[in-house]
Amino acid sequence: MPYSGASARWRMMISIWNRGVLVCGAAALMPLLASCFDSGTGGDVATLRSEAKAANVDVRRSLVVTEQPILARFGFQRVMEKLALDTGAPEVTAAGLFAQWWDTQNPGPGLAQGPHCDDETTDGQSSLNGYPYLCRPAPAEGAQAGCDPFAADSPCGYIPIGLFNRFDLAPEDASNCGEYRIVYAKRSGIADSRDRNLVIFEAAMPNPHPQQGLKGCRKIVDVWADLTDEADVEARADALEDFYFSGHGNVPPVVAIDHYGNNADGVGQIRTNQFSNTTTGWSLREFKLQGQGSGLVFAPVTVKTNPFGPLFAADSPLADAPAFQAAFLAETASLAVDDVALITLAVADQFNSGQSQSSGAFADEMRYPLQFETNIGLRESIGLQLGGLGSTLSADDVVRRAQARAAPGVIG
């Protein structure tokens, strides 16, 4: 059933997205969803279900897919082999790409050609974009550079856990049609909570008809909309497999090296949620495919919407702190809106860190309220902005909202 018409349902799906159904990004994973909505991100589970029913959209078919018969078609090796094939260089292999990816977590020269965690240093410390970027060698994620992820029962094997339709991420100029994602979990995490890792391939799909605006994305949206009415799980698997790996006409396959950052606009990426055997804590990171042919690499980049926490501090020694604080002050209105689903935070990339530390000894760098606590000048300036807006929020509320918007999690 690839790319058949889906009547007006696609407009209804847009309405659901716009109301923040996918703010947490795990709409079909109800235990996660419940906690996500309870934390104030756009409604509750009952509202989600009622809106989806009213729009005649099956969330578990058209927005988030976790059914095992479908996921069985999306093996990790298949994705990595497709990326290797796309390079056009016979010497590039899926295993080689995997090794190079995870060698980025090791100090140079490492085991593979390509970027390493200490290629850049600031004040004698490994860094990225001028902010700390911790190396995570064995027994943490860097150990995977010497591991075959495709061997039976491999300690670095990965299993698919979800497919996500993120048409809601299409930009206003419709230069692309949003992101279409595959999430994998490190198999070892099933038995050992200390050896977990999540990776998410976030392909940005080009608009087949950009001159038509968002309507040019109709073929892509229809693929997902049609799944709601398809009762046969194998037929749904066929449609999604075709969409991700084959494409149709002027809609290319989702899994392609040009969709993960290796394009003129730099859109699309691979994100990781790293917990493996580490003393440096839980870290979220971001990568883009860069280069051509045998020179293609997984390159570490900044985590977007992830300003380095000490930029909030009073009398910060960081050269970019004054510019950041002025830019953050300008975001007050966007962070203070009444509709939670419409809260936004724009962050220039010069302020973004290459890691989002969520636990461990370095987690304070992402605790914005803690960094902001003694910044009386910025606090007063935000308070004046809030007063002008007629808002009852405090400056601390605004910073907490920024914390909630920063470095979204890897699921969805």
C-alpha positions as CSV (number, residue, x, y, z in Angstrom):
1,M,0.0,0.0,0.0
2,P,2.8,2.5,-0.5
3,Y,1.9,6.1,-1.0
4,S,-1.8,5.8,-1.6
5,G,-4.2,8.7,-0.7
6,A,-5.3,9.1,2.9
7,S,-8.1,11.7,2.4
8,A,-8.1,14.5,5.0
9,R,-6.6,12.5,7.8
10,W,-3.2,14.1,7.3
11,R,-4.6,17.5,8.4
12,M,-6.1,15.9,11.5
13,M,-2.7,14.4,12.3
14,I,-1.1,17.8,11.9
15,S,-3.6,19.1,14.5
16,I,-2.6,16.4,17.0
17,W,1.1,17.2,16.5
18,N,0.5,20.9,16.9
19,R,-1.2,20.3,20.3
20,G,2.0,18.8,21.6
21,V,1.1,15.1,21.4
22,L,4.7,14.3,20.6
23,V,6.4,16.8,22.9
24,C,7.8,13.9,24.9
25,G,8.5,11.9,21.8
26,A,7.2,8.5,23.2
27,A,3.5,8.8,22.5
28,A,3.0,5.0,22.2
29,L,5.0,4.0,25.1
30,M,2.3,4.5,27.7
31,P,4.4,4.1,30.9
32,L,6.8,6.7,29.6
33,L,4.0,8.8,28.2
34,A,2.2,9.0,31.6
35,S,5.2,10.4,33.4
36,C,6.0,12.8,30.5
37,F,2.5,14.3,30.5
38,D,2.3,14.4,34.3
39,S,5.4,16.6,34.2
40,G,3.5,19.3,32.4
41,T,4.3,18.8,28.7
42,G,1.0,19.2,27.0
43,G,-1.9,17.2,28.4
44,D,-2.6,13.8,29.8
45,V,-2.9,10.3,28.4
46,A,-6.7,10.4,28.4
47,T,-6.7,13.6,26.3
48,L,-4.2,12.1,23.9
49,R,-6.4,9.0,23.4
50,S,-9.5,11.1,22.9
51,E,-7.9,13.5,20.4
52,A,-6.4,10.6,18.5
53,K,-9.8,8.8,18.4
54,A,-11.6,12.0,17.3
55,A,-9.1,12.4,14.5
56,N,-9.4,8.7,13.6
57,V,-5.6,8.3,14.0
58,D,-4.2,5.2,15.6
59,V,-1.2,6.4,17.6
60,R,0.3,3.0,17.7
61,R,0.2,2.6,13.9
62,S,0.6,6.1,12.5
63,L,2.8,8.0,15.0
64,V,4.9,5.5,16.9
65,V,5.5,1.8,16.0
66,T,6.8,-0.7,18.5
67,E,5.3,-4.0,17.2
68,Q,7.8,-6.7,17.1
69,P,6.8,-8.2,13.6
70,I,7.5,-4.7,12.1
71,L,10.7,-4.0,14.1
72,A,12.1,-7.4,13.0
73,R,12.6,-5.8,9.6
74,F,14.7,-3.0,11.0
75,G,17.8,-4.8,12.2
76,F,20.7,-2.6,13.2
77,Q,23.1,-4.4,10.8
78,R,20.7,-3.6,7.9
79,V,20.8,0.1,8.6
80,M,24.6,0.2,9.0
81,E,25.1,-1.8,5.8
82,K,22.8,0.6,3.9
83,L,24.9,3.5,5.0
84,A,28.1,1.7,4.0
85,L,26.7,0.9,0.6
86,D,25.7,4.5,0.1
87,T,29.3,5.6,0.3
88,G,30.0,3.9,-3.0
89,A,33.3,2.8,-1.6
90,P,33.7,-1.0,-1.5
91,E,36.3,-0.8,1.3
92,V,33.7,0.8,3.7
93,T,31.9,-1.8,5.8
94,A,29.1,-1.6,8.3
95,A,31.5,-2.9,11.0
96,G,34.1,-0.4,10.1
97,L,31.6,2.5,10.3
98,F,30.5,1.2,13.7
99,A,34.1,1.0,15.0
100,Q,34.9,4.5,13.7
101,W,31.7,5.9,15.3
102,W,32.5,4.6,18.8
103,D,36.2,5.4,18.5
104,T,35.2,9.1,18.7
105,Q,34.8,8.4,22.5
106,N,38.4,7.4,22.8
107,P,41.5,9.7,22.9
108,G,43.5,9.8,19.7
109,P,45.0,8.2,17.9
110,G,42.5,5.5,18.8
111,L,41.7,2.4,16.8
112,A,40.2,4.0,13.7
113,Q,40.7,7.0,11.4
114,G,38.4,9.9,12.2
115,P,37.6,12.3,15.0
116,H,38.5,11.6,18.6
117,C,37.3,13.1,21.9
118,D,40.5,15.0,22.5
119,D,41.0,16.5,19.0
120,E,40.1,19.8,20.5
121,T,41.2,21.0,23.9
122,T,40.4,24.1,26.0
123,D,42.5,24.9,29.0
124,G,44.1,21.5,28.7
125,Q,40.8,19.7,28.8
126,S,39.2,17.8,25.9
127,S,36.4,19.9,24.5
128,L,34.0,20.5,21.6
129,N,32.9,24.0,20.6
130,G,35.0,25.3,23.4
131,Y,33.2,23.5,26.2
132,P,34.1,20.3,28.0
133,Y,33.7,17.0,26.0
134,L,34.6,14.1,28.2
135,C,36.3,11.0,26.8
136,R,34.6,7.8,27.5
137,P,37.0,5.0,26.8
138,A,36.7,1.3,27.9
139,P,34.9,0.1,29.8
140,A,32.5,2.8,28.7
141,E,31.2,3.3,25.1
142,G,34.7,3.7,23.6
143,A,35.1,-0.1,24.1
144,Q,32.7,-0.7,21.2
145,A,35.4,0.4,18.7
146,G,36.9,-3.0,19.1
147,C,33.7,-5.0,19.2
148,D,31.7,-6.7,16.4
149,P,28.1,-5.6,16.9
150,F,26.8,-8.1,14.4
151,A,28.1,-11.3,15.9
152,A,25.6,-13.6,17.5
153,D,25.0,-12.5,21.2
154,S,27.5,-9.7,20.7
155,P,28.1,-7.6,23.9
156,C,27.7,-4.5,21.7
157,G,24.7,-5.7,19.7
158,Y,21.7,-3.5,19.3
159,I,18.0,-4.2,18.9
160,P,15.3,-2.0,17.4
161,I,12.7,-0.7,19.9
162,G,10.7,1.9,17.9
163,L,10.0,3.8,14.7
164,F,8.8,7.4,15.0
165,N,6.9,9.7,12.7
166,R,8.1,13.3,13.4
167,F,6.5,15.2,10.6
168,D,5.9,17.8,13.3
169,L,9.6,18.8,13.0
170,A,9.1,20.0,9.4
171,P,10.3,23.7,9.4
172,E,8.0,26.5,8.5
173,D,9.7,27.0,5.2
174,A,9.0,23.3,4.4
175,S,12.5,22.8,3.2
176,N,12.2,19.3,4.5
177,C,9.4,17.1,5.7
178,G,10.5,16.5,9.3
179,E,12.3,13.5,10.7
180,Y,11.7,9.7,10.5
181,R,13.4,7.9,13.2
182,I,14.6,4.4,14.3
183,V,15.6,3.8,17.9
184,Y,17.9,1.0,19.0
185,A,18.9,-0.2,22.4
186,K,22.1,-2.0,23.4
187,R,21.1,-5.6,24.0
188,S,23.3,-5.8,27.1
189,G,21.0,-3.4,28.9
190,I,18.3,-6.0,29.1
191,A,20.3,-7.8,31.8
192,D,22.6,-5.1,33.1
193,S,21.2,-1.7,33.8
194,R,24.8,-0.4,34.1
195,D,25.6,-1.3,30.5
196,R,22.9,0.5,28.6
197,N,23.0,2.7,25.5
198,L,20.4,4.1,23.2
199,V,21.0,5.3,19.7
200,I,18.5,7.1,17.4
201,F,18.8,7.6,13.7
202,E,17.0,10.8,12.9
203,A,16.7,11.1,9.2
204,A,15.5,14.5,7.8
205,M,13.5,13.8,4.7
206,P,13.8,16.3,1.8
207,N,10.5,17.8,0.5
208,P,9.7,16.2,-2.9
209,H,7.9,19.4,-4.0
210,P,9.3,22.3,-1.9
211,Q,7.5,24.8,-4.1
212,Q,4.2,23.5,-2.7
213,G,5.2,24.1,0.9
214,L,4.1,21.5,3.4
215,K,1.6,20.1,0.9
216,G,4.7,18.9,-1.0
217,C,5.1,16.4,1.9
218,R,1.8,14.7,1.2
219,K,3.2,11.5,-0.1
220,I,5.3,11.0,3.0
221,V,2.5,11.9,5.4
222,D,0.1,9.5,3.6
223,V,2.4,6.6,4.2
224,W,1.9,7.0,7.9
225,A,-1.8,8.0,7.8
226,D,-2.7,5.0,5.7
227,L,-1.3,2.7,8.5
228,T,-4.2,3.6,10.8
229,D,-6.8,1.7,8.6
230,E,-4.5,-1.3,7.8
231,A,-5.3,-4.1,10.2
232,D,-2.7,-6.5,8.8
233,V,0.5,-6.1,10.7
234,E,2.6,-7.6,7.9
235,A,1.1,-5.2,5.4
236,R,2.1,-2.3,7.7
237,A,5.5,-3.8,8.0
238,D,5.8,-4.0,4.2
239,A,4.8,-0.3,3.9
240,L,7.3,0.9,6.5
241,E,10.1,-1.3,5.2
242,D,9.5,0.1,1.7
243,F,9.4,3.7,3.1
244,Y,12.6,3.3,5.1
245,F,14.7,1.2,2.7
246,S,13.4,1.5,-0.8
247,G,11.6,4.8,-1.3
248,H,9.2,5.4,-4.1
249,G,9.4,7.7,-7.1
250,N,10.7,11.1,-6.0
251,V,10.6,10.1,-2.3
252,P,14.0,8.5,-1.5
253,P,14.5,5.9,1.2
254,V,14.7,7.3,4.7
255,V,17.9,5.4,5.5
256,A,20.5,7.2,3.3
257,I,23.7,9.0,4.2
258,D,22.4,12.3,2.9
259,H,19.6,12.3,5.5
260,Y,21.9,12.3,8.6
261,G,23.6,15.6,8.3
262,N,25.6,15.0,5.1
263,N,23.7,17.6,3.1
264,A,23.9,21.3,2.2
265,D,21.6,22.3,5.1
266,G,23.3,20.0,7.6
267,V,19.9,18.6,8.7
268,G,19.4,15.2,10.2
269,Q,21.6,13.5,12.8
270,I,22.2,10.5,15.0
271,R,21.8,11.0,18.8
272,T,23.0,8.8,21.6
273,N,21.9,8.3,25.2
274,Q,25.0,6.8,26.9
275,F,25.0,5.0,30.2
276,S,27.5,2.2,29.6
277,N,29.9,1.2,32.4
278,T,31.0,4.8,33.1
279,T,32.0,6.8,36.1
280,T,31.4,10.1,34.2
281,G,27.6,9.7,34.3
282,W,24.7,9.6,31.9
283,S,25.5,11.6,28.7
284,L,23.5,12.6,25.7
285,R,25.5,13.2,22.5
286,E,25.0,14.0,18.9
287,F,26.7,13.0,15.6
288,K,26.3,13.8,12.0
289,L,27.6,11.8,8.9
290,Q,30.2,13.9,7.2
291,G,32.5,13.4,4.2
292,Q,32.3,11.4,0.9
293,G,33.2,7.9,-0.2
294,S,35.7,6.2,2.1
295,G,36.1,9.5,4.0
296,L,32.6,9.3,5.4
297,V,32.6,9.5,9.2
298,F,30.4,9.8,12.2
299,A,31.5,13.2,13.5
300,P,30.6,14.4,17.0
301,V,28.8,17.8,16.9
302,T,27.1,20.0,19.5
303,V,23.9,18.8,21.1
304,K,21.3,21.3,19.9
305,T,19.3,23.5,22.3
306,N,21.9,22.6,24.9
307,P,23.6,25.7,26.2
308,F,26.6,25.1,28.5
309,G,25.3,25.7,32.0
310,P,28.0,28.0,33.4
311,L,27.0,30.6,30.7
312,F,24.1,31.4,33.1
313,A,26.4,32.2,36.0
314,A,27.1,35.7,37.4
315,D,30.6,36.9,36.7
316,S,31.2,33.9,34.4
317,P,34.8,33.7,33.1
318,L,33.5,32.4,29.7
319,A,33.9,34.9,26.9
320,D,30.5,34.1,25.4
321,A,28.6,34.5,28.7
322,P,27.5,38.2,28.1
323,A,26.3,37.4,24.6
324,F,24.5,34.3,25.8
325,Q,22.8,36.1,28.7
326,A,21.6,38.9,26.4
327,A,20.3,36.3,23.9
328,F,18.6,34.3,26.7
329,L,16.9,37.5,28.0
330,A,15.4,37.9,24.5
331,E,13.9,34.4,24.9
332,T,11.9,35.4,27.9
333,A,8.6,35.8,26.1
334,S,9.0,32.5,24.2
335,L,9.6,30.6,27.5
336,A,6.8,32.4,29.3
337,V,3.9,31.5,27.0
338,D,0.8,30.0,28.7
339,D,0.4,27.1,26.3
340,V,3.0,24.5,27.4
341,A,3.1,23.0,23.9
342,L,4.2,26.3,22.5
343,I,7.2,26.9,24.8
344,T,10.3,27.4,22.8
345,L,14.0,28.1,23.3
346,A,16.2,29.2,20.5
347,V,20.0,28.8,21.1
348,A,22.7,29.9,18.8
349,D,25.1,27.0,18.2
350,Q,28.1,29.0,19.6
351,F,26.5,28.4,23.1
352,N,25.8,24.7,22.7
353,S,27.9,22.0,24.4
354,G,28.9,18.7,22.8
355,Q,27.4,16.8,25.7
356,S,24.4,16.9,27.9
357,Q,25.4,15.5,31.3
358,S,22.4,14.2,33.2
359,S,24.1,12.5,36.1
360,G,27.5,12.0,37.7
361,A,30.2,14.4,38.8
362,F,29.8,16.7,35.8
363,A,26.0,17.0,35.9
364,D,26.1,20.5,37.4
365,E,27.1,21.9,34.0
366,M,23.5,21.2,32.9
367,R,21.7,22.4,36.1
368,Y,20.7,25.8,34.9
369,P,18.8,26.9,38.0
370,L,22.0,26.1,40.1
371,Q,24.2,28.1,37.7
372,F,21.7,31.0,37.6
373,E,21.1,31.1,41.3
374,T,23.4,34.0,42.1
375,N,23.0,36.0,38.9
376,I,21.1,39.0,40.4
377,G,21.5,41.2,37.3
378,L,20.0,38.6,34.9
379,R,17.3,37.7,37.4
380,E,16.2,41.3,37.6
381,S,16.3,41.8,33.8
382,I,14.1,38.7,33.3
383,G,11.7,39.9,36.0
384,L,11.3,43.2,34.2
385,Q,10.5,41.4,31.0
386,L,8.0,39.2,32.8
387,G,6.3,42.2,34.3
388,G,6.0,43.8,30.9
389,L,4.3,40.6,29.7
390,G,1.9,40.6,32.6
391,S,3.2,37.1,33.5
392,T,3.0,35.7,37.0
393,L,6.1,33.5,36.4
394,S,9.3,34.2,38.2
395,A,12.8,34.4,36.7
396,D,13.5,31.0,38.2
397,D,10.5,29.6,36.5
398,V,11.8,30.8,33.1
399,V,15.2,29.2,33.7
400,R,13.5,25.9,34.8
401,R,11.5,26.0,31.6
402,A,14.8,26.4,29.7
403,Q,16.1,23.4,31.6
404,A,13.1,21.4,30.4
405,R,13.6,22.4,26.8
406,A,17.3,21.7,26.7
407,A,18.8,18.6,25.2
408,P,15.6,16.5,24.6
409,G,15.9,12.9,25.3
410,V,16.7,10.2,22.7
411,I,13.4,8.4,22.5
412,G,11.3,9.8,19.7
